[in-house]
Protein backbone atom coordinates (compact mmCIF):
# COMPACT_ATOMS: atom_id res chain seq x y z
CA UNK A 1 0.00 0.00 0.00
CA UNK A 2 2.88 2.34 0.84
CA UNK A 3 4.40 1.74 -2.59
CA UNK A 4 1.11 2.55 -4.35
CA UNK A 5 0.73 5.82 -2.41
CA UNK A 6 4.35 6.70 -3.15
CA UNK A 7 3.87 6.02 -6.88
CA UNK A 8 0.70 8.10 -6.97
CA UNK A 9 2.41 10.98 -5.18
CA UNK A 10 5.42 10.86 -7.53
CA UNK A 11 3.16 10.73 -10.58
CA UNK A 12 1.19 13.74 -9.38
CA UNK A 13 4.37 15.73 -8.70
CA UNK A 14 5.85 14.87 -12.10
CA UNK A 15 2.64 15.78 -13.91
CA UNK A 16 2.34 19.10 -12.09
CA UNK A 17 5.85 20.18 -13.07
CA UNK A 18 4.99 19.75 -16.74
CA UNK A 19 2.29 22.41 -16.87
CA UNK A 20 2.92 25.10 -19.43
CA UNK A 21 4.05 28.36 -17.90
CA UNK A 22 4.02 30.36 -21.16
CA UNK A 23 1.33 30.09 -23.79
CA UNK A 24 3.03 28.63 -26.86
CA UNK A 25 0.09 29.15 -29.17
CA UNK A 26 1.00 31.69 -31.80
CA UNK A 27 -0.99 34.89 -31.97
CA UNK A 28 -0.69 37.41 -34.77
CA UNK A 29 -1.97 40.15 -32.49
CA UNK A 30 0.30 42.31 -30.38
CA UNK A 31 -1.79 44.42 -27.98
CA UNK A 32 -1.06 48.12 -27.78
CA UNK A 33 -1.85 49.85 -24.48
CA UNK A 34 -2.74 53.54 -24.44
CA UNK A 35 -1.88 55.31 -21.20
CA UNK A 36 -3.24 58.70 -20.11
CA UNK A 37 -5.74 59.06 -22.97
CA UNK A 38 -9.40 59.92 -22.55
CA UNK A 39 -11.88 57.41 -24.00
CA UNK A 40 -13.02 60.04 -26.49
CA UNK A 41 -9.41 60.36 -27.71
CA UNK A 42 -9.42 56.72 -28.74
CA UNK A 43 -12.76 56.42 -30.54
CA UNK A 44 -10.96 56.70 -33.90
CA UNK A 45 -7.40 55.56 -34.56
CA UNK A 46 -5.67 55.24 -37.92
CA UNK A 47 -3.16 52.38 -38.17
CA UNK A 48 -0.84 52.36 -41.20
CA UNK A 49 1.43 49.40 -41.86
CA UNK A 50 4.71 49.96 -43.75
CA UNK A 51 7.36 47.75 -45.26
CA UNK A 52 10.25 47.44 -42.79
CA UNK A 53 13.43 49.48 -43.24
CA UNK A 54 11.80 51.98 -45.64
CA UNK A 55 11.70 54.89 -43.19
CA UNK A 56 7.89 54.73 -43.16
CA UNK A 57 7.67 55.43 -46.90
CA UNK A 58 6.27 52.23 -48.45
CA UNK A 59 2.67 51.68 -47.27
CA UNK A 60 1.38 48.10 -47.12
CA UNK A 61 -2.13 48.88 -45.90
CA UNK A 62 -4.11 50.93 -43.41
CA UNK A 63 -7.24 50.70 -41.32
CA UNK A 64 -9.31 52.78 -38.97
CA UNK A 65 -10.02 51.20 -35.61
CA UNK A 66 -11.24 52.14 -32.14
CA UNK A 67 -9.57 51.22 -28.88
CA UNK A 68 -11.53 49.49 -26.14
CA UNK A 69 -10.81 50.37 -22.52
CA UNK A 70 -7.42 51.91 -23.37
CA UNK A 71 -6.31 48.81 -25.29
CA UNK A 72 -6.08 48.40 -29.02
CA UNK A 73 -5.64 44.94 -30.39
CA UNK A 74 -4.39 45.14 -33.93
CA UNK A 75 -2.02 42.80 -35.76
CA UNK A 76 1.09 44.84 -35.03
CA UNK A 77 3.27 41.78 -35.29
CA UNK A 78 2.37 39.46 -38.14
CA UNK A 79 4.04 36.07 -38.14
CA UNK A 80 6.84 37.57 -36.01
CA UNK A 81 9.36 36.92 -38.82
CA UNK A 82 7.82 39.71 -40.92
CA UNK A 83 8.58 42.77 -38.88
CA UNK A 84 6.55 45.59 -40.38
CA UNK A 85 6.72 49.18 -39.23
CA UNK A 86 3.57 50.96 -38.02
CA UNK A 87 2.29 54.51 -37.69
CA UNK A 88 -0.58 55.00 -35.28
CA UNK A 89 -2.37 58.32 -35.66
CA UNK A 90 -4.79 59.53 -32.98
CA UNK A 91 -6.86 62.28 -34.70
CA UNK A 92 -8.33 63.62 -31.43
CA UNK A 93 -4.83 64.55 -30.24
CA UNK A 94 -3.25 65.15 -33.65
CA UNK A 95 -0.32 62.88 -32.64
CA UNK A 96 1.51 60.24 -34.69
CA UNK A 97 3.31 57.32 -33.08
CA UNK A 98 5.83 55.34 -35.12
CA UNK A 99 6.52 51.78 -34.00
CA UNK A 100 9.20 49.57 -35.54
CA UNK A 101 12.39 47.58 -34.91
CA UNK A 102 10.72 44.75 -33.00
CA UNK A 103 13.07 42.36 -31.18
CA UNK A 104 12.18 38.98 -29.75
CA UNK A 105 13.51 36.57 -27.15
CA UNK A 106 12.93 32.83 -27.28
CA UNK A 107 11.14 31.67 -24.14
CA UNK A 108 10.60 28.09 -23.07
CA UNK A 109 6.98 26.99 -22.86
CA UNK A 110 7.50 23.89 -20.74
CA UNK A 111 9.06 23.25 -17.37
CA UNK A 112 9.54 19.50 -17.93
CA UNK A 113 13.13 18.40 -17.81
CA UNK A 114 12.52 15.08 -19.55
CA UNK A 115 10.48 16.40 -22.48
CA UNK A 116 11.76 18.18 -25.56
CA UNK A 117 11.34 21.88 -24.83
CA UNK A 118 9.01 24.04 -26.89
CA UNK A 119 9.80 27.68 -27.43
CA UNK A 120 7.90 30.78 -28.42
CA UNK A 121 9.14 34.20 -29.46
CA UNK A 122 8.15 36.88 -26.98
CA UNK A 123 8.45 40.58 -27.73
CA UNK A 124 11.45 41.94 -25.82
CA UNK A 125 11.83 45.46 -27.24
CA UNK A 126 10.63 47.87 -29.92
CA UNK A 127 11.19 51.45 -31.07
CA UNK A 128 8.49 54.06 -30.45
CA UNK A 129 9.13 57.42 -32.14
CA UNK A 130 12.83 56.54 -32.49
CA UNK A 131 13.19 55.73 -28.78
CA UNK A 132 14.02 52.14 -27.78
CA UNK A 133 11.59 50.58 -25.31
CA UNK A 134 12.22 47.36 -23.40
CA UNK A 135 9.25 45.17 -22.57
CA UNK A 136 6.92 42.49 -23.83
CA UNK A 137 4.03 44.81 -24.61
CA UNK A 138 3.66 48.11 -26.43
CA UNK A 139 2.58 51.20 -24.49
CA UNK A 140 1.77 54.57 -26.01
CA UNK A 141 1.60 57.41 -23.49
CA UNK A 142 -0.31 60.60 -24.10
CA UNK A 143 1.75 63.74 -23.97
C-alpha positions as CSV (number, residue, x, y, z in Angstrom):
1,X,0.0,0.0,0.0
2,X,2.9,2.3,0.8
3,X,4.4,1.7,-2.6
4,X,1.1,2.6,-4.3
5,X,0.7,5.8,-2.4
6,X,4.4,6.7,-3.1
7,X,3.9,6.0,-6.9
8,X,0.7,8.1,-7.0
9,X,2.4,11.0,-5.2
10,X,5.4,10.9,-7.5
11,X,3.2,10.7,-10.6
12,X,1.2,13.7,-9.4
13,X,4.4,15.7,-8.7
14,X,5.8,14.9,-12.1
15,X,2.6,15.8,-13.9
16,X,2.3,19.1,-12.1
17,X,5.8,20.2,-13.1
18,X,5.0,19.7,-16.7
19,X,2.3,22.4,-16.9
20,X,2.9,25.1,-19.4
21,X,4.0,28.4,-17.9
22,X,4.0,30.4,-21.2
23,X,1.3,30.1,-23.8
24,X,3.0,28.6,-26.9
25,X,0.1,29.1,-29.2
26,X,1.0,31.7,-31.8
27,X,-1.0,34.9,-32.0
28,X,-0.7,37.4,-34.8
29,X,-2.0,40.1,-32.5
30,X,0.3,42.3,-30.4
31,X,-1.8,44.4,-28.0
32,X,-1.1,48.1,-27.8
33,X,-1.9,49.9,-24.5
34,X,-2.7,53.5,-24.4
35,X,-1.9,55.3,-21.2
36,X,-3.2,58.7,-20.1
37,X,-5.7,59.1,-23.0
38,X,-9.4,59.9,-22.6
39,X,-11.9,57.4,-24.0
40,X,-13.0,60.0,-26.5
41,X,-9.4,60.4,-27.7
42,X,-9.4,56.7,-28.7
43,X,-12.8,56.4,-30.5
44,X,-11.0,56.7,-33.9
45,X,-7.4,55.6,-34.6
46,X,-5.7,55.2,-37.9
47,X,-3.2,52.4,-38.2
48,X,-0.8,52.4,-41.2
49,X,1.4,49.4,-41.9
50,X,4.7,50.0,-43.8
51,X,7.4,47.7,-45.3
52,X,10.2,47.4,-42.8
53,X,13.4,49.5,-43.2
54,X,11.8,52.0,-45.6
55,X,11.7,54.9,-43.2
56,X,7.9,54.7,-43.2
57,X,7.7,55.4,-46.9
58,X,6.3,52.2,-48.4
59,X,2.7,51.7,-47.3
60,X,1.4,48.1,-47.1
61,X,-2.1,48.9,-45.9
62,X,-4.1,50.9,-43.4
63,X,-7.2,50.7,-41.3
64,X,-9.3,52.8,-39.0
65,X,-10.0,51.2,-35.6
66,X,-11.2,52.1,-32.1
67,X,-9.6,51.2,-28.9
68,X,-11.5,49.5,-26.1
69,X,-10.8,50.4,-22.5
70,X,-7.4,51.9,-23.4
71,X,-6.3,48.8,-25.3
72,X,-6.1,48.4,-29.0
73,X,-5.6,44.9,-30.4
74,X,-4.4,45.1,-33.9
75,X,-2.0,42.8,-35.8
76,X,1.1,44.8,-35.0
77,X,3.3,41.8,-35.3
78,X,2.4,39.5,-38.1
79,X,4.0,36.1,-38.1
80,X,6.8,37.6,-36.0
81,X,9.4,36.9,-38.8
82,X,7.8,39.7,-40.9
83,X,8.6,42.8,-38.9
84,X,6.5,45.6,-40.4
85,X,6.7,49.2,-39.2
86,X,3.6,51.0,-38.0
87,X,2.3,54.5,-37.7
88,X,-0.6,55.0,-35.3
89,X,-2.4,58.3,-35.7
90,X,-4.8,59.5,-33.0
91,X,-6.9,62.3,-34.7
92,X,-8.3,63.6,-31.4
93,X,-4.8,64.6,-30.2
94,X,-3.2,65.1,-33.6
95,X,-0.3,62.9,-32.6
96,X,1.5,60.2,-34.7
97,X,3.3,57.3,-33.1
98,X,5.8,55.3,-35.1
99,X,6.5,51.8,-34.0
100,X,9.2,49.6,-35.5
101,X,12.4,47.6,-34.9
102,X,10.7,44.8,-33.0
103,X,13.1,42.4,-31.2
104,X,12.2,39.0,-29.8
105,X,13.5,36.6,-27.2
106,X,12.9,32.8,-27.3
107,X,11.1,31.7,-24.1
108,X,10.6,28.1,-23.1
109,X,7.0,27.0,-22.9
110,X,7.5,23.9,-20.7
111,X,9.1,23.3,-17.4
112,X,9.5,19.5,-17.9
113,X,13.1,18.4,-17.8
114,X,12.5,15.1,-19.6
115,X,10.5,16.4,-22.5
116,X,11.8,18.2,-25.6
117,X,11.3,21.9,-24.8
118,X,9.0,24.0,-26.9
119,X,9.8,27.7,-27.4
120,X,7.9,30.8,-28.4
121,X,9.1,34.2,-29.5
122,X,8.2,36.9,-27.0
123,X,8.5,40.6,-27.7
124,X,11.4,41.9,-25.8
125,X,11.8,45.5,-27.2
126,X,10.6,47.9,-29.9
127,X,11.2,51.4,-31.1
128,X,8.5,54.1,-30.5
129,X,9.1,57.4,-32.1
130,X,12.8,56.5,-32.5
131,X,13.2,55.7,-28.8
132,X,14.0,52.1,-27.8
133,X,11.6,50.6,-25.3
134,X,12.2,47.4,-23.4
135,X,9.3,45.2,-22.6
136,X,6.9,42.5,-23.8
137,X,4.0,44.8,-24.6
138,X,3.7,48.1,-26.4
139,X,2.6,51.2,-24.5
140,X,1.8,54.6,-26.0
141,X,1.6,57.4,-23.5
142,X,-0.3,60.6,-24.1
143,X,1.8,63.7,-24.0
